[in-house]
Amino acid sequence: MNNLKNILKNNWLTLVGGILGAAGGYLYWRFVGCASGSCPITSSPLISTIWGAIMGGLLFGMFRSKPRTEDKEQKQTDD
């Protein structure tokens, strides 16, 4: 349980980006979409939502801050 808490704490921005991207992908399919069905991404709500989640996670993940070296050194001395 503690491991899951650390994963969520370290990757919360990527997860938020994935959720917002999924919502954006679904909304894009809903309001813009592809009427003919020949568009590989926007013809299906599932694919559009998954694509949006991946893109949102990647975009928001770029803004994740790297841990400072002081924090790393302090963790090593605490262990």
CNS distance restraints for C-alpha pairs under 8 A (distance, minus, plus):
assign (resid   1 and name CA) (resid   5 and name CA) 6.38 0.50 0.50
assign (resid   2 and name CA) (resid   6 and name CA) 6.36 0.50 0.50
assign (resid   3 and name CA) (resid   7 and name CA) 6.31 0.50 0.50
assign (resid   4 and name CA) (resid   8 and name CA) 6.20 0.50 0.50
assign (resid   5 and name CA) (resid   9 and name CA) 6.05 0.50 0.50
assign (resid   6 and name CA) (resid  10 and name CA) 6.07 0.50 0.50
assign (resid   7 and name CA) (resid  11 and name CA) 6.06 0.50 0.50
assign (resid   8 and name CA) (resid  12 and name CA) 5.41 0.50 0.50
assign (resid  11 and name CA) (resid  15 and name CA) 6.36 0.50 0.50
assign (resid  11 and name CA) (resid  61 and name CA) 7.88 0.50 0.50
assign (resid  11 and name CA) (resid  64 and name CA) 7.88 0.50 0.50
assign (resid  12 and name CA) (resid  16 and name CA) 6.15 0.50 0.50
assign (resid  13 and name CA) (resid  17 and name CA) 6.16 0.50 0.50
assign (resid  13 and name CA) (resid  57 and name CA) 7.96 0.50 0.50
assign (resid  13 and name CA) (resid  60 and name CA) 6.08 0.50 0.50
assign (resid  13 and name CA) (resid  61 and name CA) 6.30 0.50 0.50
assign (resid  13 and name CA) (resid  63 and name CA) 7.89 0.50 0.50
assign (resid  13 and name CA) (resid  64 and name CA) 6.75 0.50 0.50
assign (resid  14 and name CA) (resid  18 and name CA) 6.17 0.50 0.50
assign (resid  14 and name CA) (resid  56 and name CA) 7.67 0.50 0.50
assign (resid  14 and name CA) (resid  57 and name CA) 4.70 0.50 0.50
assign (resid  14 and name CA) (resid  58 and name CA) 6.94 0.50 0.50
assign (resid  14 and name CA) (resid  59 and name CA) 7.90 0.50 0.50
assign (resid  14 and name CA) (resid  60 and name CA) 5.31 0.50 0.50
assign (resid  14 and name CA) (resid  61 and name CA) 4.58 0.50 0.50
assign (resid  14 and name CA) (resid  64 and name CA) 7.78 0.50 0.50
assign (resid  15 and name CA) (resid  19 and name CA) 6.27 0.50 0.50
assign (resid  15 and name CA) (resid  57 and name CA) 6.25 0.50 0.50
assign (resid  16 and name CA) (resid  20 and name CA) 6.15 0.50 0.50
assign (resid  16 and name CA) (resid  57 and name CA) 7.34 0.50 0.50
assign (resid  16 and name CA) (resid  60 and name CA) 7.71 0.50 0.50
assign (resid  17 and name CA) (resid  21 and name CA) 5.81 0.50 0.50
assign (resid  17 and name CA) (resid  53 and name CA) 7.20 0.50 0.50
assign (resid  17 and name CA) (resid  56 and name CA) 4.51 0.50 0.50
assign (resid  17 and name CA) (resid  57 and name CA) 4.51 0.50 0.50
assign (resid  17 and name CA) (resid  58 and name CA) 7.56 0.50 0.50
assign (resid  17 and name CA) (resid  59 and name CA) 7.01 0.50 0.50
assign (resid  17 and name CA) (resid  60 and name CA) 5.06 0.50 0.50
assign (resid  17 and name CA) (resid  61 and name CA) 7.41 0.50 0.50
assign (resid  18 and name CA) (resid  22 and name CA) 6.01 0.50 0.50
assign (resid  18 and name CA) (resid  52 and name CA) 7.36 0.50 0.50
assign (resid  18 and name CA) (resid  53 and name CA) 4.17 0.50 0.50
assign (resid  18 and name CA) (resid  54 and name CA) 6.10 0.50 0.50
assign (resid  18 and name CA) (resid  55 and name CA) 7.30 0.50 0.50
assign (resid  18 and name CA) (resid  56 and name CA) 4.76 0.50 0.50
assign (resid  18 and name CA) (resid  57 and name CA) 4.16 0.50 0.50
assign (resid  18 and name CA) (resid  58 and name CA) 7.84 0.50 0.50
assign (resid  18 and name CA) (resid  60 and name CA) 7.95 0.50 0.50
assign (resid  19 and name CA) (resid  23 and name CA) 6.33 0.50 0.50
assign (resid  19 and name CA) (resid  53 and name CA) 6.08 0.50 0.50
assign (resid  19 and name CA) (resid  56 and name CA) 7.46 0.50 0.50
assign (resid  19 and name CA) (resid  57 and name CA) 7.84 0.50 0.50
assign (resid  20 and name CA) (resid  24 and name CA) 6.10 0.50 0.50
assign (resid  20 and name CA) (resid  53 and name CA) 7.07 0.50 0.50
assign (resid  20 and name CA) (resid  56 and name CA) 6.53 0.50 0.50
assign (resid  21 and name CA) (resid  25 and name CA) 5.96 0.50 0.50
assign (resid  21 and name CA) (resid  49 and name CA) 7.53 0.50 0.50
assign (resid  21 and name CA) (resid  51 and name CA) 8.00 0.50 0.50
assign (resid  21 and name CA) (resid  52 and name CA) 4.38 0.50 0.50
assign (resid  21 and name CA) (resid  53 and name CA) 4.33 0.50 0.50
assign (resid  21 and name CA) (resid  54 and name CA) 7.15 0.50 0.50
assign (resid  21 and name CA) (resid  55 and name CA) 6.46 0.50 0.50
assign (resid  21 and name CA) (resid  56 and name CA) 4.20 0.50 0.50
assign (resid  21 and name CA) (resid  57 and name CA) 7.06 0.50 0.50
assign (resid  22 and name CA) (resid  26 and name CA) 6.18 0.50 0.50
assign (resid  22 and name CA) (resid  48 and name CA) 7.88 0.50 0.50
assign (resid  22 and name CA) (resid  49 and name CA) 4.63 0.50 0.50
assign (resid  22 and name CA) (resid  50 and name CA) 6.16 0.50 0.50
assign (resid  22 and name CA) (resid  51 and name CA) 7.36 0.50 0.50
assign (resid  22 and name CA) (resid  52 and name CA) 4.68 0.50 0.50
assign (resid  22 and name CA) (resid  53 and name CA) 4.09 0.50 0.50
assign (resid  22 and name CA) (resid  54 and name CA) 7.82 0.50 0.50
assign (resid  22 and name CA) (resid  56 and name CA) 7.36 0.50 0.50
assign (resid  23 and name CA) (resid  27 and name CA) 6.13 0.50 0.50
assign (resid  23 and name CA) (resid  49 and name CA) 6.79 0.50 0.50
assign (resid  23 and name CA) (resid  52 and name CA) 7.39 0.50 0.50
assign (resid  23 and name CA) (resid  53 and name CA) 7.72 0.50 0.50
assign (resid  24 and name CA) (resid  28 and name CA) 5.99 0.50 0.50
assign (resid  24 and name CA) (resid  49 and name CA) 7.45 0.50 0.50
assign (resid  24 and name CA) (resid  52 and name CA) 6.25 0.50 0.50
assign (resid  25 and name CA) (resid  29 and name CA) 6.27 0.50 0.50
assign (resid  25 and name CA) (resid  45 and name CA) 7.93 0.50 0.50
assign (resid  25 and name CA) (resid  48 and name CA) 5.07 0.50 0.50
assign (resid  25 and name CA) (resid  49 and name CA) 4.47 0.50 0.50
assign (resid  25 and name CA) (resid  50 and name CA) 7.37 0.50 0.50
assign (resid  25 and name CA) (resid  51 and name CA) 6.76 0.50 0.50
assign (resid  25 and name CA) (resid  52 and name CA) 4.34 0.50 0.50
assign (resid  25 and name CA) (resid  53 and name CA) 7.20 0.50 0.50
assign (resid  26 and name CA) (resid  30 and name CA) 6.10 0.50 0.50
assign (resid  26 and name CA) (resid  45 and name CA) 5.94 0.50 0.50
assign (resid  26 and name CA) (resid  46 and name CA) 7.76 0.50 0.50
assign (resid  26 and name CA) (resid  48 and name CA) 6.01 0.50 0.50
assign (resid  26 and name CA) (resid  49 and name CA) 4.84 0.50 0.50
assign (resid  26 and name CA) (resid  52 and name CA) 7.60 0.50 0.50
assign (resid  27 and name CA) (resid  31 and name CA) 6.02 0.50 0.50
assign (resid  27 and name CA) (resid  32 and name CA) 7.94 0.50 0.50
assign (resid  28 and name CA) (resid  32 and name CA) 5.34 0.50 0.50
assign (resid  28 and name CA) (resid  33 and name CA) 6.17 0.50 0.50
assign (resid  28 and name CA) (resid  42 and name CA) 7.71 0.50 0.50
assign (resid  28 and name CA) (resid  48 and name CA) 7.72 0.50 0.50
assign (resid  29 and name CA) (resid  33 and name CA) 4.07 0.50 0.50
assign (resid  29 and name CA) (resid  34 and name CA) 7.43 0.50 0.50
assign (resid  29 and name CA) (resid  42 and name CA) 5.49 0.50 0.50
assign (resid  29 and name CA) (resid  43 and name CA) 7.23 0.50 0.50
assign (resid  29 and name CA) (resid  44 and name CA) 7.32 0.50 0.50
assign (resid  29 and name CA) (resid  45 and name CA) 5.86 0.50 0.50
assign (resid  29 and name CA) (resid  48 and name CA) 6.28 0.50 0.50
assign (resid  30 and name CA) (resid  45 and name CA) 7.58 0.50 0.50
assign (resid  33 and name CA) (resid  42 and name CA) 5.12 0.50 0.50
assign (resid  33 and name CA) (resid  43 and name CA) 6.18 0.50 0.50
assign (resid  34 and name CA) (resid  38 and name CA) 7.26 0.50 0.50
assign (resid  34 and name CA) (resid  39 and name CA) 6.09 0.50 0.50
assign (resid  34 and name CA) (resid  42 and name CA) 5.68 0.50 0.50
assign (resid  34 and name CA) (resid  43 and name CA) 5.12 0.50 0.50
assign (resid  35 and name CA) (resid  43 and name CA) 7.28 0.50 0.50
assign (resid  36 and name CA) (resid  43 and name CA) 7.79 0.50 0.50
assign (resid  37 and name CA) (resid  43 and name CA) 4.90 0.50 0.50
assign (resid  37 and name CA) (resid  44 and name CA) 7.99 0.50 0.50
assign (resid  38 and name CA) (resid  43 and name CA) 6.77 0.50 0.50
assign (resid  39 and name CA) (resid  43 and name CA) 5.40 0.50 0.50
assign (resid  40 and name CA) (resid  44 and name CA) 7.83 0.50 0.50
assign (resid  41 and name CA) (resid  47 and name CA) 5.88 0.50 0.50
assign (resid  41 and name CA) (resid  48 and name CA) 5.41 0.50 0.50
assign (resid  41 and name CA) (resid  51 and name CA) 7.45 0.50 0.50
assign (resid  42 and name CA) (resid  47 and name CA) 7.18 0.50 0.50
assign (resid  42 and name CA) (resid  48 and name CA) 5.32 0.50 0.50
assign (resid  43 and name CA) (resid  47 and name CA) 7.95 0.50 0.50
assign (resid  43 and name CA) (resid  48 and name CA) 7.60 0.50 0.50
assign (resid  44 and name CA) (resid  48 and name CA) 6.10 0.50 0.50
assign (resid  45 and name CA) (resid  49 and name CA) 5.97 0.50 0.50
assign (resid  46 and name CA) (resid  50 and name CA) 6.17 0.50 0.50
assign (resid  47 and name CA) (resid  51 and name CA) 5.97 0.50 0.50
assign (resid  48 and name CA) (resid  52 and name CA) 6.10 0.50 0.50
assign (resid  49 and name CA) (resid  53 and name CA) 6.17 0.50 0.50
assign (resid  50 and name CA) (resid  54 and name CA) 6.24 0.50 0.50
assign (resid  51 and name CA) (resid  55 and name CA) 6.19 0.50 0.50
assign (resid  52 and name CA) (resid  56 and name CA) 5.90 0.50 0.50
assign (resid  53 and name CA) (resid  57 and name CA) 5.99 0.50 0.50
assign (resid  54 and name CA) (resid  58 and name CA) 6.16 0.50 0.50
assign (resid  55 and name CA) (resid  59 and name CA) 6.02 0.50 0.50
assign (resid  56 and name CA) (resid  60 and name CA) 6.04 0.50 0.50
assign (resid  57 and name CA) (resid  61 and name CA) 5.72 0.50 0.50
assign (resid  58 and name CA) (resid  62 and name CA) 6.47 0.50 0.50
assign (resid  59 and name CA) (resid  63 and name CA) 7.65 0.50 0.50
assign (resid  60 and name CA) (resid  64 and name CA) 7.35 0.50 0.50
assign (resid  67 and name CA) (resid  71 and name CA) 6.68 0.50 0.50
assign (resid  67 and name CA) (resid  72 and name CA) 7.31 0.50 0.50
assign (resid  68 and name CA) (resid  72 and name CA) 6.76 0.50 0.50
assign (resid  69 and name CA) (resid  73 and name CA) 6.23 0.50 0.50
assign (resid  70 and name CA) (resid  74 and name CA) 6.13 0.50 0.50
assign (resid  71 and name CA) (resid  75 and name CA) 6.17 0.50 0.50
assign (resid  72 and name CA) (resid  76 and name CA) 6.34 0.50 0.50
assign (resid  73 and name CA) (resid  77 and name CA) 6.43 0.50 0.50
assign (resid  74 and name CA) (resid  78 and name CA) 6.18 0.50 0.50
assign (resid  75 and name CA) (resid  79 and name CA) 6.34 0.50 0.50
